[in-house]
Amino acid sequence: MMSDWLTSLKTDTPQQGFELAIMLARNAVAYTQPSPEIRERLRYIYAENADSLIATSHVVATHFQTVAAANNYWK
C-alpha cells in the first residue's frame, strides 16, 4: 500500500488540475500492478498501441472531470 499522497483535489489552476488527473491515473496503475518490473515490461506494449493510448487519454479525462468539479472550473 502506498503512503498517503492525495490530500486534496483542490488546485490553484486548471493546468495543475490536469497534472493531478495524470497523477491519479498513474497511481491507479501502480495500485493495481504494484510490481515496477512488470509495469516496465508492459510499457513497451501499450506505448505503441493506439487503442491503449486513447484509453489512457479517456482515463485521464475522467479524472480531470472529477478534479474540475471539485475546483468549480466550469463556472
Residue pairs with C-beta under 8 A, 6 or more apart in sequence:
2 27
2 30
2 31
5 27
6 24
6 27
9 20
9 66
9 67
9 70
9 71
10 70
10 71
11 17
11 20
11 67
11 71
14 68
14 71
14 73
17 64
17 67
17 68
17 71
17 73
18 60
18 64
18 67
20 63
20 67
21 60
21 61
21 63
21 64
21 66
21 67
22 60
22 63
24 63
24 66
24 67
25 56
25 59
25 60
25 63
28 59
29 39
30 39
33 39
33 42
45 52
46 52
46 53
46 56
47 53
68 74
